Amino acid sequence: MTLSLPKALEPYRKDIENTVVPFVSIQATRQSTEVKDSKIGGSPYLPEGFSYPLDSSGKPMALLCQLNFEEIPPLEHFPKQGILQFFLSKHDDVMGMDFDNPTNQSNFRVVYHEDLALSHTSASYVSKETEEEHLPFNGEYRLSFSLSKEALGVSDFHFEESYESIDMDQATGETNMWGEETLYDLFCEHVENMGHKIGGYAYFSQTDPRDYGAQFDDYRITLLQIDTDDEGENDIMWGDAGVGNFFITKEDLRNKDFSRVLFNWDCH
């Protein structure tokens, strides 16, 4: 992979390329899906006897995303088979996030089904209640995947550490809508981590939550990122054009333990 960089960032190409990692880019297409398909929304795959996830009020959660690893290009440490599901409470006005404890799965849930040979069913928990539902998407989306690579952008909590040899306040000699352009401005524009993805680096509208305390320092792996997406018929949005992220430690991912996943979303 050869990064496309503006002239002012060329002297720092080696520093930038040293951060490059693989990730799986996700494309969402609004359409109906089959039970085992990778998807956003729709009906989840459910092994017989599986207890459907309930939120803190005892109400069924909605399927946010389902990943079938047989459809996904392989990434180091990630499962090669099975289905991983992400559920959110439909009745929580902050869409499952716990500001004080972002690993608390009371109103979101991450579930892994390793053996897909078991008898299964599907269920769609469509609310019959009149109360407002809070979800970051409308409709149902089939997911497709492609392997790619990216460099670390300005949102990541290791940005300053990774590029400590670069003076981000250095002027480029150009101007932009905010005034004198700096190297930091160019990083924001040309080294970004937006979009739906598995692995790679995360993007945030506000602040990386892993910077809030040392207890989150090991959450280096982006388990899933779902971005705002209004391309064509797509209607996926977190608040005011925000982004949702799920993080996991390397040890937990290797052990296929999804009980301590960190969930965060923010918006402009």
C-alpha positions in Angstrom: 0.0 0.0 0.0 1.3 3.4 -1.0 -0.3 6.3 0.9 -1.4 9.3 -1.0 0.1 12.3 0.9 0.3 16.0 0.2 3.7 17.4 -0.4 4.0 19.0 3.1 3.6 15.5 4.7 6.1 13.7 2.4 9.0 14.3 4.8 7.1 12.3 7.4 6.0 9.4 5.2 8.1 6.9 7.0 6.6 7.9 10.4 3.2 7.6 9.0 3.7 4.3 7.2 5.2 2.8 10.3 1.7 3.0 11.8 -0.1 1.3 8.9 -2.2 -1.8 9.9 -4.7 -4.0 8.1 -8.5 -3.7 8.6 -11.7 -4.9 7.0 -13.7 -2.2 5.3 -17.5 -2.7 5.5 -20.0 -1.6 2.9 -23.6 -1.5 3.8 -26.4 -2.0 1.2 -30.0 -1.5 2.2 -31.8 -4.7 1.4 -33.5 -7.7 3.1 -31.2 -10.4 4.5 -31.1 -14.1 5.3 -30.8 -15.3 8.9 -27.0 -16.0 8.9 -26.0 -13.0 6.7 -23.7 -10.3 8.0 -26.1 -7.3 8.5 -27.0 -4.1 10.2 -30.6 -4.4 11.6 -32.9 -7.2 10.7 -33.5 -10.5 12.4 -30.6 -12.2 14.3 -29.4 -15.7 14.0 -30.5 -17.5 17.2 -29.4 -21.0 18.2 -32.2 -23.0 19.7 -32.4 -22.5 23.5 -30.5 -19.2 23.3 -31.8 -16.6 25.7 -32.6 -13.4 23.8 -30.7 -10.4 25.2 -32.8 -8.1 27.4 -32.0 -4.6 28.5 -31.9 -3.3 32.1 -35.7 -2.8 31.9 -36.3 -6.4 30.9 -37.2 -5.5 27.3 -35.8 -7.2 24.2 -32.9 -5.4 22.6 -32.6 -4.7 18.9 -29.9 -6.2 16.7 -27.4 -3.5 15.7 -25.0 -5.6 13.7 -24.3 -9.3 12.9 -20.9 -10.5 11.6 -20.6 -13.9 10.0 -16.8 -14.5 10.0 -17.1 -17.0 7.1 -17.9 -14.0 4.9 -15.1 -11.8 6.3 -11.4 -11.6 5.2 -9.2 -13.0 8.0 -7.6 -10.6 10.5 -5.1 -11.5 13.1 -6.6 -12.6 16.5 -10.2 -12.4 15.1 -12.3 -15.6 14.8 -12.3 -17.4 11.5 -15.8 -18.8 11.9 -19.0 -18.2 13.9 -21.3 -15.2 14.2 -20.7 -12.2 16.4 -23.7 -10.0 17.3 -24.1 -6.6 18.7 -27.4 -5.7 20.4 -28.6 -2.3 21.7 -31.5 -1.3 23.9 -34.2 0.4 21.9 -35.6 2.2 24.9 -32.4 3.8 26.2 -32.1 7.5 25.1 -28.3 7.1 25.0 -28.5 4.0 22.9 -26.9 1.6 25.3 -23.9 3.6 26.3 -22.9 3.9 30.0 -20.8 7.1 30.5 -19.4 6.0 33.8 -18.7 2.4 32.9 -18.4 1.9 29.1 -18.0 -1.9 29.5 -21.3 -2.3 31.3 -23.5 -4.4 29.0 -26.8 -3.7 30.8 -28.1 -1.8 27.7 -25.9 -3.3 25.0 -24.8 -6.8 24.5 -22.1 -8.6 22.4 -22.8 -12.2 21.8 -20.6 -14.8 20.0 -22.0 -18.1 18.5 -19.1 -20.3 17.5 -20.9 -23.4 16.2 -23.3 -22.6 13.4 -24.2 -26.2 12.8 -26.6 -26.2 15.7 -30.3 -26.0 15.1 -31.4 -22.4 14.9 -34.2 -20.0 14.4 -34.6 -16.3 13.9 -36.7 -13.7 15.7 -37.6 -10.1 15.0 -38.5 -8.2 18.1 -40.5 -5.4 16.6 -41.9 -3.2 19.3 -45.6 -2.9 19.6 -45.2 -0.1 22.1 -45.9 3.5 21.4 -42.9 4.9 23.3 -40.1 6.4 21.2 -37.4 4.0 20.1 -33.7 5.1 20.1 -31.7 3.4 17.4 -28.9 4.7 15.1 -30.4 3.2 12.0 -33.6 2.7 10.0 -34.1 -0.3 7.8 -32.0 -3.4 7.2 -28.6 -3.6 5.5 -26.6 -6.5 3.9 -22.9 -6.1 4.6 -20.0 -6.9 2.3 -16.3 -6.7 3.1 -12.9 -5.9 1.7 -9.4 -6.0 3.2 -7.5 -2.7 3.3 -4.8 -0.8 5.2 -4.7 2.5 7.0 -2.4 4.7 9.0 -3.1 6.1 12.5 -5.2 9.3 12.4 -5.7 12.2 14.8 -8.6 10.7 16.8 -6.6 7.8 18.3 -5.4 8.2 21.9 -1.9 7.2 20.8 -1.7 9.9 18.1 0.7 12.2 20.0 2.9 9.3 21.1 3.0 7.8 17.6 4.0 11.0 16.0 6.0 12.6 18.8 8.9 13.5 16.4 6.6 15.7 14.3 5.8 19.3 15.2 2.0 19.3 14.5 1.9 23.1 15.0 4.3 23.7 12.2 2.9 25.9 9.5 2.8 24.6 5.9 2.8 28.1 4.3 -0.7 27.7 3.1 -4.0 29.0 4.5 -7.4 27.3 5.0 -10.8 28.4 6.2 -9.5 28.6 9.8 -6.4 30.6 8.9 -2.8 29.5 8.7 -2.6 25.8 7.8 -0.6 23.4 10.0 0.7 19.9 9.7 -2.1 18.9 12.2 -4.6 20.2 9.7 -3.2 18.1 7.0 -3.3 15.0 9.2 -7.0 15.7 9.9 -7.6 15.8 6.1 -5.4 13.1 4.7 -4.9 10.5 7.5 -8.4 9.7 8.7 -10.1 6.6 10.0 -13.8 7.1 9.1 -16.2 4.5 7.8 -17.6 1.1 8.8 -14.9 -1.3 9.7 -13.5 -4.2 11.7 -10.0 -3.8 13.1 -7.7 -0.8 12.2 -7.9 2.5 13.9 -11.0 4.2 15.2 -12.5 7.6 14.5 -14.3 9.8 16.9 -16.4 13.0 16.6 -15.3 14.1 20.0 -12.7 12.2 22.2 -11.3 8.7 22.3 -12.8 7.2 25.5 -9.8 5.0 26.0 -7.9 8.2 27.0 -10.2 8.5 30.1 -8.2 6.1 32.3 -5.4 3.6 32.5 -8.0 0.8 32.9 -8.8 1.2 29.2 -5.2 1.3 27.8 -5.3 -2.4 26.7 -8.4 -1.9 24.6 -6.3 -1.5 21.5 -8.4 -3.5 19.0 -11.3 -2.0 17.1 -13.8 -4.8 17.3 -16.4 -2.9 15.2 -16.9 0.7 14.0 -20.3 1.8 12.5 -20.2 5.3 11.1 -22.9 7.6 10.0 -23.9 6.6 6.5 -26.5 8.4 4.4 -25.1 7.1 1.0 -28.0 6.5 -1.4 -30.8 4.9 0.5 -28.8 4.3 3.7 -30.1 5.8 6.9 -27.5 5.1 9.6 -26.8 8.0 12.0 -25.5 8.3 15.6 -27.1 11.5 17.0 -25.8 14.4 14.9 -23.7 12.6 12.3 -21.7 10.7 14.9 -20.0 7.3 15.1 -20.2 4.1 17.2 -17.2 2.1 18.3 -16.7 -1.3 20.1 -13.2 -2.1 21.5 -11.7 -5.2 23.0 -8.4 -6.3 24.4 -6.1 -8.6 22.5 -6.3 -11.2 25.2 -10.1 -11.2 25.3 -10.3 -11.4 21.5 -7.9 -14.4 21.4 -10.1 -16.1 24.0 -13.3 -15.2 22.2 -14.4 -13.5 25.5 -16.8 -10.6 24.6 -18.0 -9.9 28.1 -15.8 -6.9 28.7 -16.2 -5.1 25.4 -16.0 -1.3 25.6 -18.8 0.6 23.8 -18.8 4.2 22.9 -20.6 6.5 20.5 -20.4 10.3 20.1 -21.5 13.0 17.7 -20.9 16.6 16.7 
